[in-house]
Amino acid sequence: MGLRGYGHADVRLPSPLEEVNDEFLREHGVRLLLKRDDLISAEVPGNKWRKLHLNLQAAHEQGRSTLLTFGGAYSNHIRAVAAAGRACGFSTIGVIRGEEHLPLNWSLAYATEQGMRLEYLDRTTYRAKHTSEVIDGLRGRFGDFYLLPEGGSNALAVRGCATIADEIDEDFDAVCCACGTGGTLAGLAAGLSAGQEAIGFSVLKGGGFLNGEVRRFQEEAGVVTGNWSIETGYYFGGFAKYPPELAAFIREFQARHGVLLERIYVAKMLAGVYDLAARGRFRRGSTVVALVTGPPEDMDDQNTGGRASA
Ligand SMILES: *Cc1c(COP(=O)(O)O)cnc(C)c1O
């Protein structure tokens, strides 16, 4: 069935590793490499593929035919589950926070084009989405399903991200990634060698909670490490906010290096890496890998600042 065919058809691994030739970083003694996970797949890009593939395999092995998950109205995770489910022969149900708005926005329209059935939960019920009461209610309505949590972070997602570092065939000192739920950072850190560190960049205001979350994800996956930390000062106004200084960073990076950065996660992380380099956070002579966890959205060339997405 679809799983293997899907892997062969669309997934490109290992993802490319590209050096960024940047005078500013050179002055600060930092060599920067981009790990281009945004190029893994057109349909299920970046960390979404890393986090989903072992879950899809588990769902298949458990004989489940339906995937159910949760997300906001512009969720990258919702779109990824819709596309992966279709490619691998699963029915998919997306439980969306808030009320239905018609016509569907581009993100939910895409999900339904992939065959996903959408259900809406009011915000109060949505907050309780991971309680057995709500889950049992959903099972009562939809029958049996394989449950993926909001954002897709669970033990198998963490293990799916633990192999990223194995693909990097250059010596490096630090690897950086953006954090939404922190699942990607938890796995990335778990796969490092002695002496290497992982740095996560919260894209949410008040990202201190991520320390507990990343630790919990590592515990659930049985891979606890002490080699990671989280930067909480690079959220640029908050989730999905797009202030002028972030827009300027994206423009300049594209002009200099020809790569258009995804704005909700990747650009904030890279802007943080540049700032940390300027502040001397990396020892001179360091090699830093920045994980490009996803591609810019089609909508990114329009001015849709303030749009929510999770
Ligand atoms: C979902 C997403 C993230 C967040 O990953 P977490 O594992 O939830 O921290 C980061 N970058 C991109 C591009 C994403 O789509």
The ligand as an SDF file (V2000), in Angstrom:
LIG
                    3D

 15 15  0  0  0  0  0  0  0  0999 V2000
    5.4290   22.8690   12.6610 C   0  0  0  0  0  0  0  0  0  0  0  0
    6.6730   23.6030   12.3580 C   0  0  0  0  0  0  0  0  0  0  0  0
    7.6630   23.8500   13.3320 C   0  0  0  0  0  0  0  0  0  0  0  0
    7.4670   23.4980   14.7900 C   0  0  0  0  0  0  0  0  0  0  0  0
    7.9660   22.2410   15.1390 O   0  0  0  0  0  0  0  0  0  0  0  0
    7.7760   21.6790   16.6190 P   0  0  0  0  0  0  0  0  0  0  0  0
    8.2390   20.2780   16.5440 O   0  0  0  0  0  0  0  0  0  0  0  0
    6.3000   21.7610   16.9270 O   0  0  0  0  0  0  0  0  0  0  0  0
    8.5500   22.5180   17.5600 O   0  0  0  0  0  0  0  0  0  0  0  0
    8.8400   24.4640   12.9350 C   0  0  0  0  0  0  0  0  0  0  0  0
    9.0160   24.8790   11.6490 N   0  0  0  0  0  0  0  0  0  0  0  0
    8.0800   24.6920   10.7090 C   0  0  0  0  0  0  0  0  0  0  0  0
    8.3340   25.1930    9.3410 C   0  0  0  0  0  0  0  0  0  0  0  0
    6.8770   24.0570   11.0230 C   0  0  0  0  0  0  0  0  0  0  0  0
    5.9330   23.8950   10.0730 O   0  0  0  0  0  0  0  0  0  0  0  0
  1  2  1  0
  2  3  1  0
  2 14  2  0
  3  4  1  0
  3 10  2  0
  4  5  1  0
  5  6  1  0
  6  7  2  0
  6  8  1  0
  6  9  1  0
 10 11  1  0
 11 12  2  0
 12 13  1  0
 12 14  1  0
 14 15  1  0
M  END
$$$$
